Amino acid sequence: MTAPRTLPGHLAHPFSPRGRLDPYPAYRWLRENDPVHFDVTSRMWLLTAHADCALALRDPRFSAALGQRERVRDDELPPSMLTTDPPEHQRLRSPGALLMGPAAIRGIAAGIEAEIDAVLDGLATRAANGPAGDAANASGSAGGGMIEATADLGEPLATGVLARLFGLPPADVPAFAALADRVSVNLDPLAGAQAAAAGRAAMGELTRFLGERADAAAATANEPGGSPFGRLAADDRLTRAETLGIAALTVVGGWKPLAEMVGNALHWLLPRKEAADLIRHGGQEVAVSAVDELLRLESPIPFTARVTTEAVTLDGGVIPAGARVLALVGAANRDPAVFDGPDELLVTRSPNPHLAFGAGTHLCLGAPLVRQAGGLLLSGLLGRYPGLRPAGEPPTWAPGLVPRRLTGFTLAI
């Protein structure tokens, strides 16, 4: 076996503190020079070509269940689609569609629209009354103030949409939002010991929170106003632990990525007036297309772990059995072999076979929800607040690996 190749000295490793801020130069070098790369730092195989990543996400020789067990953290995830391979995965996924499938999303579509309208209605008040509002008013900013993209847009969106999924009454929403925020540390497979312990505690609290509401939700599942969570909880194909595992995974995998997607999207859109105008005037179909394109450019979950169950031969090399593999979705989504102008924003790009939602058996059940909610928010936001623009200090990319997100993104309205 030849010695593993290493990145040139001028490129930061994509998992290093500097590389996390902008991993794309390293991704590009790996994809062009060593697309099946054994990384001596992490002792993992890194895949960067779209074809290889798509294969790893679809091929049963790449085990998702074993991949989840290879996290640096030693805590076990609850039983769910994420932690299983077929046929066990499909046994859980079929009932899981009651919570997150297309029919479930259609059933709460009016509620999603109402939540988004409420978020947009409240922006002017948030801008005027928030911490940045007084400074913005003093400087004469258009619209009367400033907001923060994640705190004032992304998090209220994610909280409201998931509250509709779970059928939560208004009194339960603040506690749910706080739990959703706290459990989000479980997204990061490299979280330190203190953060991991806090994540485990929060996961236990979230599971109890949902468990205390499961029976009542199930009892009214088929009544007017019944929730997708109620229909999941009423399904006798699952144990209660399995039901709660799927529900908890929905919160962990859905709340933070949806919240952070908003800031990432606006970071790309606002400096590009033509793209923003296409969304503003193009209707929901264009807005949904834009969501896919924005997720392609900045995937909140930038990689997916697998473990090979047997040796796999790819064009760039042979991965041995039992190898830890990362499909670097953030690199695959900018592969010029698949995407023309891979580093450009094309809001009507079609086809757009990005891998931000995964692929194959493990394709994200929440994709329809993200597309619908994200599209409605972006089109409504840009339509109602045409003067929306970045303000203050430029935002920075957070140092964590998952999710990829901006911090301190202030907007003037």
N, C-alpha and C positions, 0 to 999 in steps of 0.2 A: 504493500500500500504506500502511495506517495505521501509525503509530508503535507499536512493541511495547509492551505493557503491562508494568508492573513491580510487584513485590510492595509492599504498603504498608510504610512504614518500621518499624512495630512487629513485623513478621514477619521472621525470619531466613531467608535463602536456604537451601533444604534441603541444599545441598552445602557450606555454610559451616561452620566449626568449631562454632558455636552451633547451627546448623540441623541438623547431623548428630545431635545429642543428642536432638532431638525434631522430626523433619521434618513431623509430621502437621498442625500448624496451617497451614504453607505449602502442603502438599498440598491441604488442604481449600479454602483460598482459591483456588488455581489451578483446582481441579475445579469450583468454583462460579462463578468469574468469567472464566477464560480457559483452558478445558480443552485447547486446542491452542495452546500458548504458545511463542513464540520467545524463548529465554533469551539475552539479550545477553551474559551472563557466560560461558557455555560455548559460545555460538554453536550451540546445538542446539535442536531442537523437543522440548518436554516434553509428553507425553500423560499425563493424570491420570484421565480417565473410563474406567470398566471397558470399555465398548463399544469405545472407540478403542484401548485397549491390547490387547484381545483381537483386534481386527482387525489391528493391527500385527504381532502374534505369528503370525497365521495367513495373512495375505495375501502372496503372492509378490512384490508390488510393494515390500515392505519386506525388503531383503536382509540376512540374518544374516551371510553371508560378508563383505560390505562393511562391515557394522557392526563386526565384530571387527577389521578393518583400520584403523578410525578411533580406536583406543585412543591415549591420550596416549603410552604407551610404544611404542618402535619395534621391539621384539622380536617375532618371528613365533611364533604358536602352532603346535604340531604338527598334522598333518592329522587331522581328527576331524569328528564331526557338528557340533560347535560352529562350525567355520570354513568350512562348505560350505552351499550351497543345493541343492535338488533339481535334477537327478536324482542328482548326486554324493552329496548328503546321504543319500538312501535306500540307495545302494550301500554306504555305510559303516554305516548304522544297522541294516540287517538282520543282518549278522554281529555287530554290537555287542550285539544282544539276547541273544547267547549268554553274554555276561558279566553283563548287567544286566536282562534281561527277566524276566517273571513266572515262566517255567519254571526259569530259573537260580536265582531266589530260592527257589522251592519246593524245589529240589534241595539247598539248604544250610539249610533252615529249622531242622532240628535243631541244626545248628552255631551258628546265630544265637542260638537259645534258650540253648545252653550258654554262649556268650560273655556273654550278658546275665546269666545266673545267676552267672557268675564275677565280673562287675563288682559285682553286688549282694551276693554273699557277702563280697567284700573290703572293703565300705564300713566296717564296724565297725572292722576292723583299720587301715584308712587313717585313720579318725577318731582312733583312739587313738595312732597312731604318727606322724601327720603333724605339720607345723609348728604347726598350730592345736590339736593334740590336748591338749598339756599345759595350755594356758590353759583349754580347755573343761573338762578334768577338774577343774582347780582351782576352777572356778566352779560345778561340780556340774551341768553341762548334761545333759539327758536323753539317754541313749544313749551317754554317755561321751566325746563329742568333736565336732569339727567337720570338715567337708570343704569343698572348693571345687567348685562345680558343674561347671565345664568340665574342670579338671585331674583330678578324681576320678570324674567320671561321664561327661561328654561325650567326652573324648578316649579313655579306655579303651573306651567303646562303639564309637566310630568305628574305632579301630584293630582291635579284635577282629572286627568285622563285615567290614571290608575284607580282613583277613587270611584270612577264610574264603573270600571271593570269589576271592582269588588263590592259595588253597591253600598258604599259607606255613607252614613248620614253625616251632615255637616259637622256635628259635634265630634266625630271620630277623626276628621281629616287632619287637624294639627298634630295629633299623636302619630298618625300614620306617616305624615311627612317627615317628622323627626326620626322615626324608625327607618324609613326608606333612606334617609341621608346617612344614618349610622351604619346600616348594613352594607353600604356601597363599597366599603373598604374590602369586602370579600371578592370584589372584581379583580383585585391585584394579586396575582399569584406570588409576588415577591414581597408582599407586605411584611414589615418587621414584626418581631414577637409581640410588642406592646399593641400595635395596630391590629394584628391578627387576633389577639385575645379580646380586644374591644369588639371586633367583628363577630367573633363567636358569641359573645354575650348579646349583642344586638340581634343576631340571627335567632337566638333562643327567645328573645322578647317578641320579635316579629312573628315567629311561629305560634307563640301563645296568643298574641293579639288576633291573628287570623283564625286560630283554632276556637277561640271564644265566640267568634262570629259565624263559624261554619254551619252549625246546626240551624240557626235562624235563617241564614241565607238559603240553605237547602230547602227548608220548609216553604219558602215563598218563591222557589226557583221558577215555577211555571205560572205564577200570577203576574198580572200587569205590573211592570216595574221590577220584575225579578232580574237578578244580575247574572252575568256570565260565571262569576265565582259560585253563585248558588247552584247553577246547573252542574258545575264541576263537583261541588261538594255533595250533590245528590246522586252522582253516578256511582253505582255499586260495583263497578269494575275495579275500583281502587280502594286500598285501605286509607284510613284517615291520614296516616303518616305520609303516604304517597301523594294524597291530595294536597297536603300542606307543603310538601316538598316542591311540587310544581308551582304552587302559589307563591312560595318564598322565592323560587328561582325567577319568577316573573318580575318580582319587585327588585331583586338584586340585579338582574340582567336588563331591566327595562327602565327603571327610574333615572339612574344617573346618566346612562348613555343618551336617553331622550332629552334630558335636561341640558347636557353639555353640547348636544348636536346643534342647538339653536345658536350658541355663540360661535361655534366653528363655522356654521353656515353663513352667519352675518359677516364674519371676518373675510370670507371670500366674496360675498355679494355686494356689500356696500361700496367698495372702491370701484365696482364694475357696473356703471349705471345701465348699460345696455342689458346686462343679465338681469338686474333688478327690475327693469321695466318689463322684460318678458314675463317675469313672474307676476308682476303687478297687474298686467293687462291680459295675461294668457289663459286665465281660468285654472280650474283645479287640475286638469290633465297636465298642463305645463308645470304647475307647482309640484306635483308628484314626481314628474320627471326630474325636476331640479333637486328634490330630496335625494333621489338615487345618485345623481351626479355629485352632490355635495358630500354624501357618504363615501363615494368612491375616492374623492380627493382627500378626505380626512376621516378615516374609519375610526370610530370611538374605541372599538375593540380591534387593535392592529395586528393581532396574531392569534392563532388557535393551536393548541397542543394536541399531539397525537403520539402514540407509541406503535412501532411496527410489530406485527405478529409473525412476520416472516420477512426474509430479505426482499427488497423491492428495487428493481432496476429502472432508473430514470435516464433520460438523455445525458444528464450531467454527472451521473455516477450511480453507484450501488449503495443503498442504505441497508445496513445489516438488520437482522431480526433483533427485536428488543431495544431498538434505538429510540431515543427521545427526539421528536421532530417538532419544529415550529413552522407552520405554514404562515409566512409573513404576509398577511392580507394587505397591509399597507403598501408593500412593495408590489405585489401582484396586481393591485388596482391601478398601478401606473406603468404597466408593462406595454411598451410601444408595439409589441407583436400583436396586441389585442386592441389597444386604444389609440386612435389617431390623436395627436396633441395630448399626450397623457398627463401633462402638467398644467393643462388649460381647463378652465371652467366652460363647459358647453351645456347649458341647462336643458337643451332639447336633445342631448346625445341619445341616439338609438341605432342599433341596440346598445345596451349598457350592461354587459355581463359581469358587473363588479361582484366581489365576494364579501362585501361588508356584512351581509346577512348570513354568511356561510354558504353551504351548498350541499346537495344530496340529502341523505336521511336527516341530517342535523340542521337543515335550513331553518333559520329562525322563525318560530311561530309568530313572533310579534311583528314581522315585516309589514303586513297590511296596516297594523295600527300605527307604526312609525310613519309610513308613507302618508296615510290619511291625515293624522294629526299634524305632522310636520308641514305638509302641503297647505293645510288650512291656516296654520299659524303664519307661515311665511307670506302667503298671498294676502291675508288679512292685515298683517303688520305693515307690509310695504304699501298696501292700498290706503290704510288709515293714516299712516305717518310718513308721507312722502319725503319729509325733511330729515328723517332718521339718518344719523351719521355718527361715526366714531368721534369720541371727544376725550380730552385728557391724555394721559400717558398711554402709549401703545400697550396692548395686552401682551402677556408672555405665555408661553406654553408651560403647563405645569410639569414639574420634574418627574411625576409618576409615570409608569408605563401604561396603566390601564385605569380609566379610559383616557384616550388622548383628548386633552381639553385645554382651553384657554383660561387664564385667570385675570381678573381685573379689567374686564372689557367693558368700559364705560361708553354709553351712547347718549347723544343729545337728541331730544325729540321736539 
